[in-house]
Amino acid sequence: MDNSSYAIFSGSSNVALSKEVASFLGRNLGAVNITRFSDGEIYVRIEESVRGKDIFLIQSTSSPVNERLMELLIMVDAFKRASVSSINVIIPYFCYARQDRKVRGREPISAKLVANLIERAGVDRVIGIDFHTGQIQGFFDILVDHLTAIPVFDAYLKSNFELDNLV
């Protein structure tokens, strides 16, 4: 991928992680203004030209989940209206994942609803990390990459702790 053909942006959920990812790739985070109107509504403005670029947006939907989710959806809409080539979202924590099936009658499958909202907003690809359950991938009709951090934790534990004496 041509270095100028993509841009990395962050929502407000985990700017530190986003900066680390961008730095690792030798990039700066894209400029975005995220504020609130006086009634609490989210306002987003992309502060640089992104026309024709592949966008990688890092936004966890962790607490407060509804705020983070709406921010993600509004950012995606801003990118769509800025004529980007593609929108790829990296979601370290996928909200409503525990509601992945009906346990009793008259319950929603909220994880499927969130997947639908993300798709309808205009996302082309989702990169998730350690979904609550693997079946969440099947809730999407777009490309989904489900990554796991378990091998990284495993290697870290093995190299930094004496596991023979683990209690």
C-alpha positions, 0 to 999 in steps of 0.5 A: 500500500502506497504510504500516501494512500492511507491515513490512520485516525483515532476516536476519543476512546483510546488515543494513546493506543492509536498513537502507538499504532501510528508511530509503529507504522511511521505515521502521524494520526490524522487530524480530527476535531471531536467535540460536543454540542451543549446538549451533549450531541457529538460533533466530528470534523475531519481536519484534512483532505482524505479524498480517495484514501483508505482510512483506518479508524481506531475506536474502541466501544468501551465504556461509555459504550453508547457514546463510543459507538455513536462517535464511531458511527458519526466519524464513519459518516464524516469519512463517507461524505469526504469521499474516501476510498475505503473505511476500515475500523479497528475495534479493540473492544466490541460493545454489546458482544455479550448479547450475542444470542437470545437466552429467553424470549423477548430479548434482543440480539444486540451484538447483531444490531451493532454489527448492522449499524456499523455496516449501514454507516458505511464501514468496509472492513472490521478488525476486531480483537478477541471478540466475546465469541467468534460467532460475532464475525458472522453477524457482519456481511462485510469483511471481518478480521478477528485477531487474538492477543492470546499468543502475545500474552502467552509469549510475555508470560513465558518469558517474564515469569517462572511458570513452574511455580505458578499458583 
